[in-house]
């Protein structure tokens, strides 16, 4: 696009996903403008470095004129946003974030990574492999990965687009799940476990979103699915007559002090990752990679240097007798898989697992029973929630007793950050592991500082 002609304008440019797309389009040569009523770090610095940070905060209808080729609307904006209303008055094309990604990848082979859990890890694995093997791909990843300064890449040269397929809503005026808009040539479903209860009020309604996703795979497309997950397996079988359906499952592996040895096709592959769920994700990624021409052996050899996705079992500190991890796990399935993986890896150590209920779903009392036995693999299990966060999300109050009943077992429930820290500091950390799990940060706990004190 000629920078002297029409432009793309972002309403709510500061969002974690939106600012990455804005930077990618600017790097592609688009004239990018945007607005927001609040922009936090790291979005602010990244937009400033790309020279597309709005000069002032706030919404202004005068930002919108007929020279704008496309409006990209973020979830942070409201339906009565003055810039959105002005864009509608001018009859400008208005896109959600996923819609515009599709527009940018219509001519490419689209690979969409779907599932309630494992999406970022699988996407990261495929990205790692294509980088190791020198294959040019465009991509969109939902989390910040180490070694990348932008999680969206858009070029004219790449023939493949790798998209992490989130099932959450597309925009304030488009209530479709994001992954319904990508129309994949190759899709994967890593597993289906009820999430986003505020949008999908029943499990059946949630599963239906994945059924629709499968129905939108392009003609002669491929569906890779986890046959060990009941719902994913059912969809794989259901669509096997309409698509090429490829099942995968957890492979044979051995636990080592440094990670894992994968046993596959009569070969052993030493890996730095660990946990059955990660090995399962690896098989899913391998089968997707095969559909873009990467032989299994090449993929697995490339994965020897993969150390994990950002915020997923990220090691904070380690010495001879103590190790601390932080993880993004917050839903029941993620919590169970992560805790189990750590205990399997450190079978002879005391595993203390501490998780924060932080999302809308996790703090809703009707959803708490979904966490039954989610932390049973831990030797000591702590669940923390903030009553203030519950109130802020305008949810019905929950009690420690409700949370304890939901999780079951000997879970210790705390609702003050100081209580969590006090309990942790009282423990004996000789021959032990601390696993901190949250999509938040326990109201400001500094993980690195905590890890240094305990080690």
ABEGO torsion letter per residue (X at the ends): XBAABBBBBBBGAABAAAAAAAAAAAAAGBBBBBBBABBBOAAAAAAAAAGABBABBEBBAAABBAABABBBBBAABBAABAAAAAAAAAGBBBBBAAAAAAAAAAABBBBBBBEABGAAAAAAAAAAAAAAAGBBBBBBBABBBBGBABABBBBAABABBBBBBBABBABAABABBAAAAAGBABBBBAEBBBBGAAABABAAAAAAAAAAAAAABBBGBBBBBBAABAAAAAAAAAAAAABBBBBBBBBBBBBBAAEBBBBBGGBBBBBABBEAAAAAAAAAAAAAAAAAGBBAAAAAAAAAABAEBBGBGBBABBBAABBBBBBABABAAAAAAAAAAAAAABAABBBBBBBBBABAAAABAAAAAAABGAAAABABBBBBBBAAAAAAAGBBBBBAAAAAAAAEEABBBBABAAAAAAAAAABBABGBBBBBBBABAGGGBBAAAAAAAAX
